[in-house]
Amino acid sequence: MSYTVLARKYRPQAFEEMTGQEHVVRTVENAIKLDRVAHAYLFAGPRGVGKTTAARLLARALNCEKGPTANPCGACRACTEIRDGISTDVQEIDGASNNGVENVREIRENAKYQPQRDRYKIYIIDEVHMLSGAAFNALLKTLEEPPGHVKFIFATTEAHKLPDTILSRCQRHNFRRISQASMLKRLKEIAQAEQVKVSESALSLIVRQSEGGMRDALSLLDQILSACGNEPKDEDVAETLGTIDRTVVHGIAKALVTRDAAIVLKHTEELWNRGVDLRRLAEELAWWLRHLFVARATGAAPDELADTDREAVVALARDADAAQLARLFDVVHTGVWEIARAPQPRLAFEMTLLKALHLAPAASIPELVARVERLASGQPVAAGAPGGRSTSAPFRA
């Protein structure tokens, strides 16, 4: 039997299994229960967040032998054929390759006839924004007043490209990027079901790489298991994904916070000799500084981090100054663009970090004001430590 990739194997088979789109699921389920199903839906959002899956689930809910129901049985002929993509009454059309006016004319002609077996004839058009202007115009009248047995479900990643005349005839639902905490929880469940041992740190790395798309996350997990086996190590996962070892990134961030230029330059030389992409390293460092700032501001590390990473972030943020972290992030994040375009990336990277190290505030504004007041009154003030480090106590929120 041929292998089924994780993204297909674990595609949601019921509305309650969808991750991160509760606002859409709630509205669609209520519409079915109250018999207020629109004749045309537009599902818009980033790639890999469940638009086509939701369209198929809606088609099953409408054509299930026990429906229309918000909980289709999944076992009847209509449900199984829609799930397998072989239903004669539910047509999935790729808008990119069927974008001509003649394709829409064919839909218009076929829409006149009753469904062969199911309750509704449903057209799911993926990447609908790829239709030509003439095709959209040909669809207008049918879309506005379709026969009672026809439903349209459109999916797109670029809703702004649709004409207003089309948007006004559809009930639009905006799909969100899936939160990192929800994705991490789902990946843990899938890893357990697949009986693979992947650390939470590795899964967190996958989540961040996928940028809110569950399909991308499952594809990356598939790639890692193929490359590293069922018990991948963290360093192997990072190498497979082309990312940087988090312990190294944490070491550089700690050196920036403690103003240790020697450690910064040492890590830079080691990574440069290993052939690491310094632009990518700067991005990873900016993310880590962001985590530190969140932990300093809220008292807790971001939820998407693994437990070991959260402990390291909280420990370092506890002794850091908020103003210093903000300045460090600004300099490093701005430097990403310069490093990517520099003829000598190493020079740009080193100077960005050294600039961040020396320009970041060494004390909070209240501490500086207090120091000025003590100087004005003639009281003694402790001298700065070597390297520009402040001997004053760290800022406490």
Number of C-alpha atoms within 10 A of each C-alpha: 3 4 6 9 13 17 18 11 10 13 14 17 19 20 22 13 13 17 19 21 21 15 12 18 21 13 12 22 19 13 15 19 13 9 11 11 19 15 20 23 21 24 23 23 19 18 20 21 23 27 25 21 18 23 24 24 23 26 28 30 26 26 26 25 19 12 16 19 19 23 20 24 18 19 11 14 14 26 24 16 17 22 17 8 13 13 20 15 22 25 18 20 17 16 21 15 11 17 21 18 18 13 16 20 14 10 15 17 10 12 20 15 12 16 17 11 12 19 18 19 27 29 21 24 23 21 21 26 22 20 23 17 15 13 18 22 16 18 17 14 12 18 19 15 12 17 16 12 16 23 22 22 27 25 26 24 19 15 18 11 12 17 13 9 12 16 15 10 18 19 15 18 18 17 20 19 19 21 18 23 15 16 25 25 15 15 21 17 12 16 16 12 9 11 11 15 15 22 16 20 20 20 25 22 22 25 28 17 16 20 17 22 22 28 19 19 25 25 16 22 25 15 16 24 16 11 13 13 14 15 13 18 17 18 15 15 27 17 13 14 16 13 17 23 16 18 12 15 20 19 15 23 23 20 19 23 23 17 22 17 17 11 15 20 18 12 16 22 14 11 17 14 9 9 9 15 17 21 21 16 20 24 18 19 25 23 17 20 28 19 23 30 26 19 21 25 15 11 14 18 24 19 14 23 23 18 13 10 21 18 14 15 26 21 15 17 25 18 15 23 22 24 16 22 24 16 17 28 21 16 19 25 20 14 22 22 13 16 24 17 11 14 10 10 17 18 12 20 24 18 15 21 24 21 15 23 26 16 13 22 20 24 20 17 12 10 15 13 11 12 17 14 12 13 12 9 9 9 10 9 12 9 11 12 10 9 12 14 17 17 13 17 12 16 18 12 9
